Amino acid sequence: MAVFASVLIGLQIDNTRRSVHEEVVGANVVATQLLSRMQWVYGSGGLAGMADFLGQVGRIRANAVELRDDQNRLIFSSPPSAYKVGREAPDWYTRIVSPPLAPKEIRLPNGRLVLQADASRAVLDGWDDLRPTLWMVLVGFVLGNAVVYALMGRALKPLHQLVRGLRDMADGNYATRLSDLSGPEGREIGAAFNHMAQSVQDSIEAKRQAREAALALAENRELTQTIQNRIEQERGAISRELHDELGQQVTAIKSVSLAIARRAALTDASIEQSARLVMNCADAIYDGMHRLISKLRPLALDQFGLHDALRDLLGECQLQHPELKINATLPEALDAMDDAVATAVFRIVQEALNNALRHARARHIDVRLACDAQSVRLEVVDDGVGQVSQFQTAGRYGLCGMRERAQALGGSFQLTQREPTGVAMRVQFPLTPGPGHV
């Protein structure tokens, strides 16, 4: 609007400037030609006659006339214009519109006429014509802006509600929703904002539930680790009781049976045979008790450490399955490991061997254990017929137990299918206590 108004005013000023220029130049030319033909007036009356004639003529339109003698004394000067007396156009407007015409002189034998173009009245007319236009443009500009402001305010009214809704969202009020806004754009804005707010609220709720689930999972793992520690303690106590109490009783039975057999060897063969049968039963009970003790809590794990306990476990497995080939990589620095981690590693290796032999019918098993200052890494690889997809079915309690043991100590558990056959199990424990470590 400002550019349009400026162009409009500029065009009118330019038209006025052209009109003033044509009028003043034309009047100046006419006046010059007229006065140049007034030599007969001068010839009959001299400068005084010329002055009397000019006084009778008065003011020539758009020109100021001065008569001076050869001493440059002013003899006559045109009277001021009686048109719009006392009023002048602004200086800036006069400078723009007035044509730059130099004064003209008409030489006389003992004087001269000076003709100066005077566009002040024509400029004032142009200014009077321009003023209504300026007022009209000013009023139109103000009214136009007022109308535009009102229309834009009405059109942008939904944005104010949107800003308030965003501020409420920033303050944590995620249940904020916008009511139906006016106009198609307003309805689209409201629908988009409400969809966004619902998504944010759902995301916040999902994160809250995830935090609660993570907390519950950590508590469950802590409880699982506590239960497993308690089970290991009970197993250890039971194994010690079996070893100390039952072992002594079985040894005593075997000693008494041996004594009876020796005494009855010369007197009663049937008694000797019965005594030796009791001795054999005592040996079987003793062997079974030792196998049960090793399953409950390997004595080597408590007495000699993880390295020897794993060696004993792998050696016993090799004796029971001569056709099986076992490769083991066990570092010596395992005995300084935390008891909970050492127990978890032993139990996972024990369960992995049991799965590979009982279910996968493996013929080759690799057991690799590595330990550094940050973590313990265990890998058990077999060439059996087991499939990882089968392990995802319900009822795989051994697999769940291994995973729970690893995760309860803040570790990771991973199963990978090998080609063409076999399964690789990888477990990693941090040596710093995990979220479920007790």
matplotlib code that plots the C-alpha trace (Angstrom):
import matplotlib.pyplot as plt

x = [0.0, 2.8, 4.5, 1.3, 0.6, 4.1, 3.8, 0.5, 1.8, 4.9, 2.9, 0.8, 3.9, 5.5, 2.5, 2.3, 6.0, 5.5, 2.5, 4.3, 7.3, 5.2, 3.2, 6.2, 8.4, 5.6, 4.7, 8.4, 8.8, 5.7, 6.8, 10.3, 9.0, 6.5, 9.0, 11.6, 9.2, 8.7, 11.6, 9.0, 7.9, 11.4, 12.0, 9.1, 9.6, 12.9, 13.2, 10.5, 8.1, 9.1, 8.4, 5.0, 4.1, 5.1, 3.1, 0.1, 0.7, 1.1, 2.3, 2.9, 1.7, 4.4, 7.1, 8.7, 10.0, 12.6, 13.7, 17.2, 19.2, 22.8, 23.9, 21.9, 19.4, 16.0, 13.4, 10.5, 9.6, 6.5, 4.0, 3.4, 0.7, -2.7, -3.5, -3.6, -1.8, 0.2, 0.3, 3.3, 3.8, 6.3, 9.9, 10.5, 7.6, 8.7, 12.2, 10.7, 8.2, 9.7, 11.6, 15.2, 15.0, 17.7, 16.7, 16.6, 17.8, 16.6, 19.3, 18.2, 20.4, 20.7, 19.3, 18.0, 14.9, 15.4, 12.8, 12.7, 10.3, 8.1, 6.4, 5.3, 1.6, 1.5, 3.4, 0.9, -2.0, -0.3, 0.2, -3.5, -4.4, -2.0, -3.2, -6.6, -4.7, -2.3, -5.1, -7.0, -3.9, -3.2, -6.8, -6.9, -3.6, -4.7, -8.1, -6.6, -4.1, -6.9, -8.9, -5.9, -5.0, -8.6, -8.8, -5.3, -6.2, -9.3, -7.4, -4.6, -6.8, -6.3, -2.6, -3.1, -5.0, -2.2, 0.5, -1.5, -1.8, 2.0, 2.8, 0.5, 2.3, 5.7, 4.4, 3.7, 0.0, 0.0, -3.8, -4.2, -6.5, -7.7, -11.4, -12.8, -11.2, -12.8, -12.0, -10.6, -7.0, -8.0, -9.6, -6.5, -4.3, -6.5, -6.6, -2.8, -2.1, -4.5, -2.9, 0.5, -0.6, -2.1, 1.1, 3.2, 0.9, 1.0, 4.8, 5.1, 2.8, 4.7, 8.0, 6.4, 5.3, 8.7, 10.4, 8.0, 8.6, 12.4, 12.2, 10.0, 12.5, 15.4, 13.6, 12.7, 16.3, 17.5, 15.0, 16.1, 19.7, 18.9, 17.0, 19.8, 22.3, 20.1, 19.7, 23.5, 23.9, 21.4, 23.0, 26.4, 25.0, 23.3, 26.4, 28.5, 26.0, 25.9, 29.7, 30.2, 27.3, 26.2, 29.8, 30.9, 27.9, 28.6, 32.2, 31.3, 28.9, 31.6, 34.1, 31.7, 30.8, 34.5, 35.1, 32.1, 33.3, 36.7, 35.4, 32.9, 35.4, 36.5, 33.2, 30.2, 30.4, 26.9, 27.5, 30.7, 28.8, 26.1, 28.7, 30.5, 27.1, 26.6, 30.1, 29.2, 26.0, 27.9, 30.4, 27.4, 25.8, 29.2, 29.6, 26.0, 26.4, 29.6, 27.8, 24.9, 27.3, 29.0, 25.6, 24.5, 27.6, 31.0, 33.5, 36.3, 34.5, 34.7, 38.0, 40.1, 38.3, 36.5, 39.5, 39.8, 36.1, 35.6, 38.5, 36.9, 33.5, 34.9, 37.1, 34.1, 32.1, 34.9, 35.0, 31.3, 31.3, 34.6, 33.5, 33.1, 35.9, 36.2, 38.5, 38.8, 40.5, 40.5, 42.8, 44.5, 43.2, 39.7, 40.1, 40.0, 36.5, 33.5, 31.8, 28.4, 30.0, 32.1, 29.0, 27.0, 29.8, 30.1, 26.3, 26.0, 28.8, 27.2, 23.8, 25.3, 27.2, 24.0, 22.0, 24.7, 24.9, 21.3, 19.4, 21.8, 23.8, 27.0, 30.4, 32.6, 32.3, 34.6, 34.6, 36.4, 36.6, 38.3, 38.7, 40.1, 39.7, 36.2, 34.4, 34.2, 33.4, 32.2, 31.6, 30.4, 30.1, 28.9, 28.3, 25.0, 21.6, 20.1, 18.2, 18.0, 14.3, 13.5, 14.9, 12.3, 9.4, 7.9, 9.4, 13.1, 13.8, 17.5, 17.9, 15.8, 17.9, 21.1, 19.7, 18.3, 21.7, 23.4, 20.9, 20.6, 24.3, 24.0, 25.4, 24.3, 23.2, 23.2, 22.5, 23.7, 22.9, 26.1, 26.4, 25.9, 25.0, 25.5, 24.8, 27.2, 26.3, 28.0, 27.7, 29.4, 29.5, 30.7, 33.1, 31.4, 28.1, 25.2, 21.7, 20.5, 23.7, 23.3]
y = [0.0, 2.4, 1.7, 2.1, 5.4, 6.6, 5.8, 7.6, 10.7, 10.6, 10.4, 13.4, 15.5, 14.6, 15.6, 18.9, 19.5, 19.0, 21.3, 24.0, 23.7, 24.1, 27.0, 28.9, 28.3, 29.3, 32.4, 33.4, 33.0, 35.0, 37.8, 37.8, 38.2, 40.9, 43.0, 42.6, 44.4, 47.4, 49.4, 52.0, 52.7, 53.3, 55.4, 57.8, 58.1, 56.7, 54.8, 56.9, 56.0, 52.3, 52.4, 54.1, 51.5, 48.6, 50.2, 50.2, 46.6, 45.4, 42.0, 39.6, 36.0, 33.8, 36.4, 39.2, 42.2, 44.7, 47.9, 49.2, 52.0, 51.7, 52.4, 49.3, 51.5, 49.9, 52.0, 49.7, 46.3, 44.2, 44.4, 41.2, 38.8, 39.3, 35.6, 33.7, 36.4, 35.4, 31.7, 29.7, 26.1, 24.2, 24.6, 20.9, 20.8, 24.0, 22.6, 19.5, 21.2, 24.6, 24.5, 25.8, 28.8, 31.5, 35.2, 36.8, 40.3, 42.7, 45.4, 49.0, 51.9, 53.3, 50.4, 46.9, 44.8, 41.7, 39.0, 36.3, 33.4, 33.1, 29.8, 30.3, 30.7, 27.7, 25.7, 26.8, 25.6, 22.3, 22.0, 22.8, 20.0, 17.6, 18.2, 16.4, 13.5, 13.4, 13.4, 10.8, 8.5, 9.0, 8.2, 5.3, 4.0, 4.2, 2.6, -0.1, -1.0, -1.1, -3.4, -5.6, -5.7, -6.7, -9.4, -10.8, -10.7, -12.7, -15.1, -15.6, -16.0, -19.8, -19.2, -17.5, -20.6, -22.7, -20.8, -21.2, -24.9, -25.2, -23.3, -25.7, -28.6, -27.1, -26.8, -30.5, -30.5, -33.1, -33.5, -30.2, -30.2, -27.4, -26.9, -26.5, -23.5, -21.3, -21.7, -24.6, -23.8, -23.5, -26.9, -28.4, -26.7, -28.0, -31.5, -31.6, -30.1, -32.6, -35.5, -34.3, -33.8, -37.3, -38.8, -36.9, -38.1, -41.7, -41.5, -40.1, -42.8, -45.5, -44.2, -44.2, -47.8, -48.7, -47.2, -49.1, -52.3, -51.7, -51.2, -54.3, -56.2, -55.0, -56.0, -59.4, -60.0, -58.9, -61.3, -64.0, -63.5, -63.6, -66.8, -68.3, -67.3, -68.8, -72.0, -72.2, -71.7, -74.4, -76.7, -76.1, -76.8, -79.9, -81.1, -80.5, -82.3, -85.3, -85.3, -85.0, -86.9, -89.4, -90.0, -90.9, -93.2, -94.9, -95.3, -96.7, -99.2, -100.3, -100.7, -102.8, -104.9, -105.5, -106.6, -109.0, -110.5, -111.2, -112.8, -114.9, -116.0, -119.0, -119.9, -119.0, -118.4, -117.0, -114.4, -113.4, -113.1, -111.0, -108.7, -108.2, -107.4, -104.7, -103.4, -103.2, -101.4, -99.0, -98.3, -97.7, -95.4, -93.6, -93.2, -92.0, -89.6, -88.1, -87.7, -86.0, -83.7, -82.7, -81.8, -79.9, -77.9, -78.9, -79.1, -78.1, -74.7, -73.8, -75.4, -74.8, -72.2, -71.9, -73.0, -76.5, -76.9, -76.4, -78.8, -81.4, -80.9, -81.2, -84.2, -86.0, -85.3, -86.7, -89.9, -90.4, -89.8, -91.2, -90.5, -86.8, -84.3, -81.3, -78.4, -76.0, -72.6, -71.7, -68.9, -69.2, -65.8, -67.2, -67.9, -64.2, -63.8, -62.8, -65.9, -65.0, -64.7, -67.8, -69.8, -68.4, -69.3, -72.9, -73.5, -72.1, -74.3, -77.3, -76.6, -76.0, -79.3, -81.1, -79.5, -80.3, -83.9, -84.8, -82.8, -81.9, -85.1, -83.2, -84.8, -81.8, -79.0, -75.9, -74.1, -70.8, -68.5, -65.1, -62.6, -59.1, -56.1, -55.2, -58.4, -62.1, -63.7, -67.3, -69.1, -72.7, -74.0, -77.4, -79.2, -80.8, -80.9, -78.2, -75.3, -71.8, -71.6, -74.6, -72.9, -70.2, -72.6, -72.9, -75.4, -74.7, -74.1, -74.8, -72.0, -69.6, -70.4, -69.6, -66.3, -65.3, -66.1, -63.9, -61.0, -61.1, -60.1, -57.4, -59.6, -60.5, -63.9, -64.7, -67.8, -68.0, -70.7, -72.2, -73.5, -76.3, -77.5, -76.5, -73.6, -71.0, -69.6, -66.4, -64.9, -61.8, -60.6, -57.2, -57.5, -54.4, -55.3, -55.2, -53.8, -57.1, -58.0, -58.7]
z = [0.0, 0.8, -2.5, -4.4, -2.6, -3.2, -6.9, -7.1, -5.4, -7.5, -10.7, -9.7, -8.7, -12.0, -13.9, -12.0, -12.6, -16.4, -16.4, -14.5, -16.7, -19.9, -18.5, -17.1, -20.1, -22.5, -20.5, -20.3, -24.1, -24.8, -22.4, -23.8, -27.4, -26.3, -24.5, -27.3, -29.6, -27.3, -28.8, -30.2, -26.6, -25.6, -28.7, -27.9, -24.2, -23.1, -19.9, -18.3, -21.1, -20.8, -17.0, -17.6, -20.1, -17.9, -15.1, -17.2, -18.3, -14.7, -13.9, -16.7, -15.8, -14.4, -14.9, -12.8, -14.8, -13.7, -15.6, -14.7, -16.2, -17.3, -13.7, -12.6, -10.7, -10.4, -12.3, -12.3, -10.7, -11.4, -8.6, -6.6, -7.8, -6.3, -6.9, -3.6, -1.8, 1.3, 0.5, -0.7, -1.4, 0.8, -0.1, -0.8, -3.2, -4.9, -5.4, -7.0, -9.3, -10.3, -13.6, -13.3, -15.8, -15.8, -16.0, -19.5, -20.3, -23.0, -23.7, -24.2, -25.3, -21.8, -19.7, -19.7, -19.0, -16.7, -17.1, -14.4, -14.6, -11.5, -11.1, -7.5, -8.4, -10.7, -8.0, -5.4, -7.7, -8.1, -4.3, -3.8, -6.2, -4.4, -0.9, -1.3, -2.8, 0.1, 2.6, 0.6, 0.5, 4.2, 5.2, 2.8, 4.1, 7.7, 7.0, 4.8, 7.5, 10.1, 7.9, 7.2, 10.9, 11.8, 9.1, 10.0, 13.7, 13.0, 10.7, 13.2, 16.2, 16.2, 16.5, 19.9, 21.1, 19.7, 21.6, 24.8, 24.2, 23.5, 26.7, 28.6, 27.0, 27.9, 31.6, 31.6, 31.1, 28.4, 28.5, 26.8, 23.8, 21.5, 20.9, 17.4, 15.8, 13.2, 9.5, 7.5, 8.5, 12.1, 12.1, 10.5, 13.1, 15.9, 14.6, 14.1, 17.6, 19.2, 17.4, 18.5, 22.1, 22.1, 20.7, 23.3, 26.1, 24.9, 24.6, 28.2, 29.4, 27.6, 29.0, 32.5, 32.0, 30.6, 33.7, 36.0, 34.0, 34.1, 37.9, 38.3, 36.1, 38.2, 41.4, 39.9, 38.9, 42.3, 43.8, 41.4, 42.3, 46.0, 45.5, 43.5, 46.1, 48.8, 46.8, 46.4, 50.1, 50.8, 48.3, 49.9, 53.4, 52.2, 50.3, 53.4, 55.6, 53.2, 53.1, 56.8, 58.3, 55.7, 54.6, 58.1, 58.6, 55.3, 56.2, 59.5, 57.9, 55.5, 58.4, 60.4, 57.4, 56.7, 60.3, 60.2, 56.9, 58.3, 61.4, 59.5, 56.8, 58.8, 60.5, 58.3, 54.6, 54.3, 56.9, 55.2, 51.9, 53.4, 55.1, 51.8, 50.1, 52.7, 51.9, 48.2, 49.0, 51.2, 48.3, 45.9, 48.4, 48.8, 45.1, 44.6, 47.5, 45.9, 42.5, 44.3, 46.2, 43.0, 41.5, 44.6, 45.1, 43.7, 46.6, 44.2, 43.5, 47.2, 48.0, 44.9, 42.8, 39.4, 37.3, 39.0, 39.4, 35.6, 34.9, 37.1, 35.5, 32.0, 33.0, 34.5, 31.4, 29.2, 31.3, 31.0, 27.3, 25.8, 22.3, 23.0, 22.1, 24.4, 23.9, 26.8, 27.1, 30.8, 32.1, 35.5, 36.7, 37.5, 41.1, 42.1, 40.6, 42.7, 44.2, 42.6, 39.1, 39.6, 40.6, 37.6, 35.2, 36.6, 36.5, 32.9, 31.7, 33.5, 31.9, 28.5, 28.5, 29.7, 26.8, 24.2, 25.2, 26.1, 23.5, 20.7, 20.7, 20.1, 19.3, 19.7, 22.3, 22.7, 26.0, 26.0, 29.0, 29.1, 31.9, 32.1, 34.5, 33.2, 32.3, 32.0, 28.7, 28.3, 25.0, 24.6, 21.0, 19.9, 16.7, 17.7, 16.0, 18.2, 16.6, 18.2, 17.0, 19.2, 22.3, 22.0, 22.8, 26.3, 28.7, 28.1, 31.8, 31.5, 28.9, 30.9, 34.0, 32.2, 30.8, 34.2, 35.9, 33.4, 33.5, 37.2, 37.5, 34.8, 32.0, 28.5, 27.1, 23.4, 21.3, 17.7, 15.1, 13.5, 10.0, 9.0, 12.5, 16.1, 18.5, 19.9, 23.4, 24.4, 27.9, 29.3, 32.9, 34.1, 37.0, 38.6, 40.3, 37.9, 38.6, 40.1, 41.9, 45.7]

ax = plt.figure().add_subplot(projection="3d")
ax.plot(x, y, z, "-o")
ax.set_aspect("equal")
plt.show()
